[in-house]
Amino acid sequence: MVEDFAFMDRDVVTEVVNSILLSGLPKGYYSDCLLRAIGQTIGPVVKLDVHTVSAHQGRFVWLAVCVDFRKPLVSKVKINRRMLHVEYESLQNVCFKCGRYGHGLNI
């Protein structure tokens, strides 16, 4: 079968804005400034869910960050000796061994 199209280097997506979920964040860490600082450890923060700051403290945080596929994805962040898992919305082919997107390895 002959390929009827081919991707050029300029067509390869290397960055995407993606929603991430952090759950179990300690109380007192829900200010806009602190949430953005935490998000920056994952990637440039594009948007912060404003409802997180007030309504759902102690439950979860939604952030939109720019994810660079050329770098290993951040799977955890450490906040005051507590490890929080980072959940990426709609990214299913993540290898948890090498931290890269494009192939999967579940542990």
N, C-alpha and C positions, 0 to 999 in steps of 0.2 A: 504494500500500500504506500503510495507516495504522499508525503506530507504536503498539505496545501497551504501551510503557513509556517513561518519560523519567527521566533522571538529575536529581536535585536537587543544588544546590550542596553540600549536606552529604554527598552520596554520592560526590563526586569524591575519589579517593585522591590525596593530595598527598605522603605519605611512606610509605616501605616499608623494611623491614629486608631487606638484600640481602647476599649473600656477595660479597666481592671478592678478587681474586688479585693479589698483587704478586710478580713474579719478578725474580731478579737482585739482590736486596738484598745489600749488602756484608756480609761477615762482621763480627761485632761489633755488629750492629744487631738481634739477635734476642732482646733482653731484653724482658720483659713491658712495662716502662715505655716503652721506645723504640718498640716496635710500636704501642702505644696512642697515643703522640704522633703517629706517622706517620699512623695511621688517622684521628685527629681532624682532619687536614687535608682528609679526604674527607667525613667526617660523624661524628656521635656513635658511638663504638664500643660495640656491644652485646655482642659476644663475640669472643674471641681463640682461635684453634685452639691448644690447649696442646701438641699434637704438633709444631707449627711451632717452638716454642722449643727443643726438644731434637733431634728426629729428622731434620728436613729442612733444617737450616741450610745456607744457600748455594744452596738450590733455589727455594723459594717460601714465601709467607706467605698464609694464609687469614684473613680478618677478616670479621665480620658488622658492618655499619655501617647506620645509619639514613640512607637516601637521601631528600632533599627534592627532589621533582620541580619545585618552583617555582624552583629555582636551577639554574644550569648544572652538569652533572656534571663532576667532576674526571677528566680523562683521563690525566694524568701527575702524578707527584710528583718533586721534585728532592731527591736525597740526596747531599751532598758532590759537587756538580757532575755527578752521574750522574742522567739522567732515567729513571724507571721508569714503564712503562705500567700503568695500572690497568685490570683486566679485571673487568667486572660480570657475575656469573652470572645468567642468565635475563632480562637486559634486552636485547632485540634491536632495539628501535626507538629507537636513540640516534643523534642527528645529531652527527657529529663536527665540523661547521662551527660550529654555535651552542652545542653542548654540552647540548642539552635532550633530554628523553625524549618520545617520542610520534610522531616521524617519523624516518626514517633517511636518512643520507647517508654512504656509505662513501668513504673516501679511500685 
